[in-house]
């Protein structure tokens, strides 16, 4: 039973999750700063679906890279 609930592995998963979320937020902030328009304004106010799909693809790509780096 102790192999299933090892606190060390649970704590490592939580820490790596927060690190991954922080890296994702920082990378999105960088993309927000280097693009000529405000992404949130374009997506929410102007209803730019293409930009929303691009932002979603970017987040998925960064999430896959972070997950593979953490997983090893």
Backbone as ProteinMPNN parsed JSONL, in Angstrom:
{"seq_chain_A": "XXXXXXXXXXXXXXXXXXXXXXXXXXXXXXXXXXXXXXXXXXXXXXXXXXXXXXXXXXXXXXXXXXXXXXXX", "coords_chain_A": {"N_chain_A": [[0.813, -1.191, 0.0], [2.018, 1.199, 0.611], [3.511, 1.809, -1.602], [1.754, 2.854, -3.444], [0.863, 5.348, -2.511], [3.014, 7.317, -2.161], [4.36, 10.013, -0.602], [6.442, 11.568, -1.488], [6.455, 11.346, -4.296], [3.977, 12.421, -4.924], [4.247, 15.056, -3.98], [6.349, 15.895, -5.63], [5.052, 15.806, -8.114], [3.126, 17.829, -7.793], [4.757, 20.092, -7.411], [6.194, 20.146, -9.862], [4.02, 20.535, -11.545], [3.173, 23.142, -10.862], [5.483, 24.539, -11.598], [5.481, 24.027, -14.346], [3.079, 25.326, -15.11], [3.762, 27.954, -14.486], [5.894, 28.389, -16.286], [4.482, 28.143, -18.681], [2.759, 30.37, -18.487], [4.609, 32.485, -18.465], [5.812, 32.149, -20.979], [3.582, 32.624, -22.644], [3.135, 35.29, -21.995], [5.453, 36.436, -23.058], [5.037, 35.957, -25.814], [2.768, 37.521, -26.091], [3.867, 40.056, -25.742], [5.616, 40.316, -27.942], [4.034, 40.296, -30.176], [2.261, 42.375, -32.527], [-0.346, 43.28, -31.939], [-2.745, 43.407, -29.212], [-3.369, 40.374, -27.851], [-5.479, 39.346, -26.193], [-7.406, 41.357, -26.403], [-7.979, 41.261, -29.134], [-8.998, 38.647, -29.342], [-11.159, 38.522, -27.466], [-12.696, 40.949, -27.705], [-12.811, 41.619, -30.463], [-13.477, 39.188, -31.495], [-11.764, 37.324, -32.859], [-11.369, 34.456, -34.318], [-9.383, 32.96, -35.603], [-7.013, 33.854, -34.432], [-7.505, 33.029, -31.83], [-7.445, 30.251, -32.146], [-4.778, 29.986, -32.915], [-3.493, 30.852, -30.556], [-4.368, 28.853, -28.806], [-3.189, 26.604, -29.978], [-0.494, 27.29, -29.634], [-0.337, 27.247, -26.812], [-0.891, 24.535, -26.326], [1.295, 23.349, -27.612], [3.503, 24.342, -26.11], [2.783, 23.244, -23.646], [3.025, 20.488, -24.178], [5.772, 20.347, -24.649], [6.77, 21.121, -22.12], [5.685, 19.087, -20.52], [6.962, 16.808, -21.587], [9.591, 17.449, -20.973], [9.543, 17.442, -18.182], [8.707, 14.851, -17.641], [10.693, 13.303, -18.751]], "CA_chain_A": [[0.0, 0.0, 0.0], [2.831, 2.396, 0.682], [4.02, 2.108, -2.934], [0.757, 3.595, -4.198], [0.697, 6.691, -1.985], [4.278, 7.833, -1.673], [4.225, 11.464, -0.519], [7.521, 12.173, -2.274], [6.034, 11.418, -5.693], [2.847, 13.353, -5.002], [4.799, 16.39, -3.826], [7.099, 16.199, -6.856], [4.072, 16.076, -9.172], [2.53, 19.139, -7.55], [5.78, 21.113, -7.661], [6.419, 20.207, -11.302], [2.828, 21.119, -12.164], [3.233, 24.589, -10.689], [6.579, 25.034, -12.43], [5.012, 23.976, -15.725], [2.094, 26.386, -15.305], [4.495, 29.222, -14.475], [6.613, 28.501, -17.551], [3.471, 28.39, -19.707], [2.301, 31.751, -18.367], [5.701, 33.367, -18.881], [5.972, 32.053, -22.43], [2.46, 33.329, -23.262], [3.378, 36.714, -21.797], [6.472, 36.826, -24.043], [4.366, 36.009, -27.109], [1.875, 38.694, -26.035], [4.673, 41.272, -25.882], [6.287, 40.448, -29.242], [3.057, 40.455, -31.249], [1.92, 43.804, -32.671], [-1.662, 43.585, -31.363], [-3.063, 42.799, -27.927], [-4.054, 39.124, -28.175], [-6.743, 39.206, -25.469], [-8.369, 42.29, -26.981], [-8.377, 40.729, -30.43], [-9.79, 37.427, -29.176], [-12.401, 38.736, -26.723], [-13.501, 42.071, -28.18], [-13.012, 41.546, -31.913], [-13.907, 37.815, -31.824], [-10.866, 36.797, -33.881], [-11.287, 33.011, -34.106], [-8.088, 32.455, -36.078], [-6.033, 34.169, -33.395], [-7.798, 32.161, -30.688], [-6.925, 28.918, -32.489], [-3.316, 30.085, -32.859], [-3.098, 30.905, -29.147], [-4.606, 27.52, -28.239], [-2.129, 25.734, -30.499], [0.743, 27.662, -28.955], [-0.38, 26.742, -25.438], [-0.768, 23.074, -26.378], [2.675, 23.012, -27.969], [4.356, 24.601, -24.945], [2.421, 22.266, -22.612], [3.626, 19.205, -24.549], [7.221, 20.467, -24.423], [7.002, 21.131, -20.671], [5.373, 17.742, -20.001], [8.023, 15.871, -21.953], [10.802, 17.797, -20.222], [9.371, 17.013, -16.788], [8.575, 13.399, -17.599], [12.02, 12.756, -19.023]], "C_chain_A": [[0.859, 1.258, 0.0], [3.438, 2.752, -0.677], [3.044, 2.946, -3.743], [0.653, 5.051, -3.769], [2.004, 7.185, -1.356], [4.234, 9.358, -1.743], [5.293, 12.175, -1.342], [7.105, 12.348, -3.73], [4.872, 12.386, -5.879], [3.339, 14.79, -4.908], [5.586, 16.807, -5.064], [6.151, 16.525, -8.008], [3.452, 17.457, -9.016], [3.527, 20.254, -7.85], [6.038, 21.256, -9.157], [5.215, 20.783, -12.033], [2.845, 22.638, -12.049], [4.355, 25.213, -11.509], [6.152, 25.07, -13.893], [4.008, 25.068, -16.035], [2.78, 27.75, -15.343], [5.253, 29.429, -15.787], [5.64, 28.789, -18.69], [2.989, 29.836, -19.67], [3.364, 32.738, -18.822], [5.871, 33.329, -20.395], [4.808, 32.722, -23.16], [2.63, 34.831, -23.12], [4.405, 37.227, -22.805], [5.853, 36.933, -25.434], [3.436, 37.22, -27.178], [2.66, 39.974, -26.286], [5.296, 41.416, -27.27], [5.313, 40.549, -30.418], [2.617, 41.908, -31.329], [0.578, 44.187, -32.033], [-1.799, 42.929, -29.997], [-3.905, 41.55, -28.199], [-5.404, 39.004, -27.488], [-7.808, 40.13, -26.033], [-8.876, 41.756, -28.317], [-9.293, 39.519, -30.291], [-11.147, 37.732, -28.544], [-13.28, 39.832, -27.31], [-13.836, 41.918, -29.659], [-13.422, 40.166, -32.402], [-13.08, 37.206, -32.964], [-10.637, 35.305, -33.611], [-9.937, 32.442, -34.529], [-6.998, 32.702, -35.031], [-6.252, 33.323, -32.152], [-7.281, 30.747, -30.936], [-5.4, 28.911, -32.448], [-2.819, 30.101, -31.418], [-3.286, 29.548, -28.474], [-3.542, 26.536, -28.708], [-0.787, 26.02, -29.851], [0.773, 27.106, -27.539], [-0.255, 25.222, -25.398], [0.668, 22.654, -26.687], [3.622, 23.216, -26.791], [4.059, 23.594, -23.838], [3.022, 20.897, -22.916], [5.127, 19.233, -24.312], [7.542, 20.42, -22.937], [6.758, 19.75, -20.091], [6.457, 16.75, -20.351], [9.33, 16.181, -21.247], [10.719, 17.339, -18.776], [9.377, 15.494, -16.696], [9.909, 12.711, -17.897], [12.117, 11.989, -20.23]], "O_chain_A": [[0.458, 2.278, -0.559], [3.843, 3.897, -0.879], [3.461, 3.679, -4.64], [0.376, 5.912, -4.605], [2.067, 7.435, -0.153], [4.086, 9.927, -2.824], [5.058, 13.277, -1.839], [7.375, 13.388, -4.331], [4.8, 13.09, -6.887], [2.898, 15.649, -5.671], [5.496, 17.956, -5.497], [6.425, 17.431, -8.795], [3.272, 18.174, -10.001], [3.172, 21.251, -8.478], [6.094, 22.375, -9.667], [5.382, 21.458, -13.049], [2.567, 23.341, -13.02], [4.189, 26.303, -12.056], [6.432, 26.039, -14.599], [4.067, 25.678, -17.102], [2.413, 28.606, -16.148], [5.249, 30.531, -16.336], [5.941, 29.595, -19.57], [2.829, 30.46, -20.719], [3.052, 33.722, -19.492], [6.055, 34.371, -21.024], [5.024, 33.336, -24.204], [2.296, 35.575, -24.042], [4.252, 38.322, -23.346], [6.115, 37.895, -26.155], [3.336, 37.867, -28.22], [2.174, 40.878, -26.967], [5.487, 42.541, -27.734], [5.726, 40.854, -31.536], [2.6, 42.605, -30.315], [0.407, 45.337, -31.627], [-1.056, 42.004, -29.666], [-5.019, 41.649, -28.714], [-6.381, 38.602, -28.12], [-8.974, 39.751, -26.136], [-10.076, 41.799, -28.591], [-10.26, 39.383, -31.041], [-12.174, 37.257, -29.027], [-14.495, 39.658, -27.402], [-14.989, 42.064, -30.064], [-13.687, 39.984, -33.591], [-13.631, 36.644, -33.911], [-9.81, 34.941, -32.776], [-9.411, 31.539, -33.879], [-6.16, 31.835, -34.787], [-5.29, 32.939, -31.487], [-6.738, 30.117, -30.029], [-4.797, 27.938, -31.997], [-1.833, 29.439, -31.094], [-2.457, 29.138, -27.662], [-3.051, 25.726, -27.922], [-0.027, 25.098, -29.552], [1.787, 26.557, -27.107], [0.42, 24.681, -24.522], [1.189, 21.713, -26.089], [4.453, 22.353, -26.506], [4.978, 23.133, -23.161], [3.483, 20.214, -22.002], [5.698, 18.255, -23.83], [8.491, 19.748, -22.533], [7.535, 19.282, -19.258], [6.841, 15.931, -19.515], [10.102, 15.268, -20.951], [11.715, 16.896, -18.205], [9.977, 14.919, -15.787], [10.203, 11.652, -17.343], [13.191, 11.482, -20.554]]}, "name": "protein", "num_of_chains": 1, "seq": "XXXXXXXXXXXXXXXXXXXXXXXXXXXXXXXXXXXXXXXXXXXXXXXXXXXXXXXXXXXXXXXXXXXXXXXX"}
